């Protein structure tokens, strides 16, 4: 069953909410999750989500989108409060007790979309919309509003963000709708003026983009002198996705710093403290970086937090960084992981998925996505 099976279509544009709730178990779970006071006047997360979807379906701009974009924005509307159904709840009053944010919603949505076989390209569009769908509300009060706009444009389309945000506002029982709608309109106007309403903000080069994200004081319009020397391939992917196979086929002559290999060398189990492993891996990486030699960093690198120390190290050596994101459908990934000599417990992989944040162009010079289902909705 396609995740997007119940997206409303012409001519009736009927929102079949009972069919959606039946097909998607986490939607049903929303009905038992009452938000903490002040979050949703609609009563439950499910009621709010339904109102958001209804508002979106009535939007003529959404109806005019190409089918794939229409499906993606509708999926984002369904998932933009998914933490409400998957968050921890108290046994006494069923209120949402886990901290929530748009980022958490996007991470949880990524795992759900991966498990049902949505292609990585569409999945990341959806997750980008979810992560940034509050940006039109928040960007005006930020010290550097343009920075938030540029950042959002790197991972999703700002016009789709505005469309989702509008539906979110119209799907609330709030007396503040006019002020919020004006903020959304100003967000769209600025995005159009900055030529990033339907495309990423136009940096002069990938290196200029990389430097700007590393330095908040840098002018985004400033060209960058390309002083890079050498390339580092940073692998990213869940255990069993096929990272070693890709390296053997595509970078057979490059030196590889592999955290799995170093763990085996030092007899450090993945569940133990990894400090010695990381220290040795970085020391070996520095040896190659000093020479300007190409390098492959082979680890899962599944979260921004895990990648940041590595990216900081690589930036110090002025190298071009290409992230290679290796994916496999769940059934293939779990089978390949089970066949490995040092397989990772499924519970550990499930925990990794619950924190999964693939690299994006705010972190590296280039991204290559490999594997996974190519199916579109």
C-alpha positions, 0 to 999 in steps of 0.5 A, spaced: 500 500 500 502 506 498 503 511 503 499 516 499 494 512 497 488 516 500 491 523 498 484 527 495 484 528 488 480 531 483 474 532 481 471 531 488 477 532 492 474 528 498 478 527 504 477 520 506 479 521 513 476 514 516 480 511 511 486 514 512 486 513 520 484 505 518 491 505 514 495 509 518 495 506 525 499 512 528 493 517 526 488 513 530 493 513 536 493 521 536 486 520 538 488 518 545 493 523 546 491 530 549 496 535 548 498 539 554 494 545 556 495 551 551 498 547 545 491 545 541 485 548 542 482 543 538 482 538 543 487 532 540 492 532 536 488 528 531 483 533 531 488 538 529 491 534 524 485 533 520 483 540 520 490 541 517 489 536 512 482 539 510 485 546 510 490 544 505 485 540 501 481 546 500 487 550 498 487 552 490 494 552 490 495 545 493 490 543 488 494 546 482 501 542 484 503 536 480 501 530 483 508 528 486 508 535 489 501 534 491 502 528 495 508 530 498 505 536 501 499 532 503 504 527 507 507 533 510 500 535 513 499 528 516 506 528 519 507 535 521 505 533 528 507 525 528 510 526 535 503 527 538 502 520 536 509 517 538 511 521 544 511 518 550 505 519 554 503 518 562 499 513 564 494 517 568 492 523 563 494 521 556 497 528 555 503 528 551 509 528 556 515 528 551 518 534 548 516 536 541 519 540 536 518 540 528 525 537 528 523 531 532 517 531 528 521 530 521 526 525 524 520 521 526 516 522 519 523 519 516 523 513 520 515 512 518 516 513 510 523 509 510 519 503 513 513 504 508 518 504 502 517 512 500 523 514 495 529 518 499 528 524 494 521 524 496 522 522 503 527 528 504 522 533 501 517 531 506 521 531 512 524 538 510 517 541 510 516 538 516 522 541 519 521 548 517 513 549 517 514 553 523 519 558 520 514 563 517 512 564 524 518 564 527 523 568 522 521 575 523 523 575 530 530 572 529 537 576 529 538 574 522 531 572 518 535 571 511 539 566 514 533 562 516 530 563 509 536 560 506 537 554 510 530 552 509 531 553 502 537 548 502 532 542 504 525 544 501 521 548 497 519 555 501 513 555 497 511 548 499 513 550 506 508 556 506 503 552 503 503 547 509 504 553 514 498 556 512 494 550 512 497 549 520 494 556 521 487 555 518 487 548 522 487 551 529 482 554 533 485 561 534 484 568 534 491 570 531 490 567 524 490 574 521 497 576 524 500 569 522 497 569 515 501 576 514 507 573 517 507 567 512 505 572 506 512 576 508 516 570 508 513 568 501 515 575 499 522 575 501 523 568 498 521 571 492 525 577 492 531 572 494 530 567 488 529 562 493 521 561 493 521 554 489 529 553 489 535 553 493 538 560 495 543 561 489 550 561 492 555 562 487 558 555 488 558 549 493 564 552 496 561 559 498 555 555 501 559 550 505 563 556 508 557 560 509 554 555 513 560 554 517 561 562 518 555 566 520 558 572 519 560 571 512 556 574 507 552 569 503 553 573 496 560 573 497 564 568 492 569 564 495 576 562 493 576 555 492 582 553 496 580 546 497 585 540 496 583 533 496 576 530 497 574 526 503 568 522 502 564 521 508 559 515 508 552 515 511 548 510 512 544 505 517 548 498 519 547 493 513 546 498 508 552 497 504 557 502 505 563 497 504 560 494 498 559 501 495 567 503 497 569 497 494 566 498 487 567 506 487 573 508 491 577 501 491 584 505 491 582 510 496 585 510 503 579 508 508 578 510 515 573 505 518 570 505 525 568 498 524 575 496 522 578 500 528 573 497 533 575 490 531 583 492 531 582 495 538 577 489 541 572 495 542 564 492 542 559 497 539 556 498 546 562 500 549 565 507 550 568 509 543 573 514 545 579 510 543 576 508 537 574 515 535 581 518 537 585 513 533 580 514 527 581 522 527 589 521 528 589 516 522 585 521 518 589 527 519 595 523 517 592 523 510 589 530 510 596 533 511 598 530 505 592 532 501 590 525 499 583 523 498 580 519 504 574 515 505 571 516 512 566 510 513 562 510 519 554 511 520 554 518 521 547 518 522 546 525 526 548 532 525 551 532 532 555 526 530 558 529 524 559 536 526 566 534 530 568 530 523 566 536 519 570 541 523 576 537 522 575 536 515 574 544 514 580 545 518 584 542 512 580 545 506 578 539 503 572 538 498 567 534 502 562 529 499 557 525 503 555 518 500 548 516 503 547 509 502 540 506 503 536 499 503 529 498 504 528 495 511 527 488 509 534 488 505 537 492 510 535 487 516 537 481 512 544 484 510 545 486 517 544 479 519 549 476 514 554 480 517 560 477 521 559 483 526 551 484 526 548 490 529 542 488 534 535 490 531 533 494 537 539 498 536 538 499 529 531 501 531 534 506 535 538 509 530 532 510 525 529 514 531 534 519 531 536 519 523 538 525 520 541 524 513 546 529 511 544 535 507 547 541 503 548 545 509 553 541 511 557 538 505 559 540 498 555 535 495 551 529 496 550 523 493 544 518 494 545 511 493 540 505 493 533 504 497 527 504 493 526 508 487 518 508 487 514 514 487 507 515 490 
